[in-house]
Amino acid sequence: FFVVTLHCFLIFQLNNEEGTTLIPPQKVAGEQRGSMISASFNFINSIIGSGIIDYSIILLIKGGNLSGTNSYQSLVQSTFGFPGFLILSGLQFLYPFIAMISYNITTGDTLTKVFQRIPGVGPDHILAERHFVILLSTLVFTLPLSLYRNIEKLGKVSLLSMVLTLTILVIVIIRAATFGPQIPPTENAWAFAKWNAIQAVGVMSFAFICHHNSFLIYGSLEQPTLANWSRVTHISVGSALVISAAFAVAGYTTFTGYTQGDIFENYCRDDNLATFGRFCFGLSIITTFPLECFVTREVVSKVICSRDLSKAEHVAITLFIVAVCTSVSLGYDCLGVVLELNGALSATPLIFIIPSACFLKLSPGRWFQGENLIPTILIILGLFVMITGLIMTGLYPQDCSHGVEMFYCADANISSTVPPV
């Protein structure tokens, strides 16, 4: 209800401001601009790989207009000076970087089970080893895609990711109807909120954010006006809202209290339909990874180089980012804790605190009056979620299945018409 309300308010606000023009980003020589369709696919891919956009994107747009800036970094620097710029840059680097780690963890967990459905590939086979699968996917797919200099070139890749996402959604809905009744019930599975709900808010913050690359995708538009950006936002938010809500309902309805951080860890290994879903999910995650790498590299170039990167610098920084990210993901495999930490530590400030703080400093009037009321509430909410979420994650980390077959799979009847991959 909260997300739907914010979505409707977002559309109302942007429709009222479609005549406003943001300061156009500087176009780099030789850089290609993309269409609204390409930008929409990139934005939806970012939102679904990294979640749903919320009200604070309005504050970013308004803040950009009030300060005469055209990026998240320049908005914060003009509002809070260089210290604010450094804090934002650190968070903007940390969020997509941890996201890439989570994507690698998901790839390792997911594709190893896919490969084990190939005849002759058992638990001891090299293709069933998550470390090898992560390295293979990095070298063959994510690194080459991450080396692109122009984000518009990922538009077709993002379209593929969208098609895969819709396929996965159909599979999850089918399994909710066919496999859900076989899962043992859990006590208080439908309670509105439990003691660890704050940790869930952190995970949702991780899922909802796309602020770190909103200006970047806005800048890829062929005609970067607020009217065009408004249309891209409507398409992206509406699509992502429906898809994410459907995933949430179908996934939790199936497994309730047994739901894992990676929902495909809940499905049994001999489920052919789920195996096909895992394959689509792994490929979708691989195609989302480069978008986050674009952001981390952009932050590094702005903070360290303060200019456009040369080809050699571009390759070197990309290799370093991907190498460190892959190294961390090889040593840690608990997805739930990664999502919780990223949500509380980096996503929450980027969503709730910083955009609201910038708007309040730029906007006249008292904090708790008029249009300043909602930003003030968002700051208070963000601080509470950030502090409480970090404490709860440290004291009560989420359990992980670590690739172990779920207990209910021993007696489950999950015949499928989909042949083994």
Disulfide bonds with the S-S distance in Angstrom:
Cys268-Cys409 1.98
Cys334-Cys400 1.63
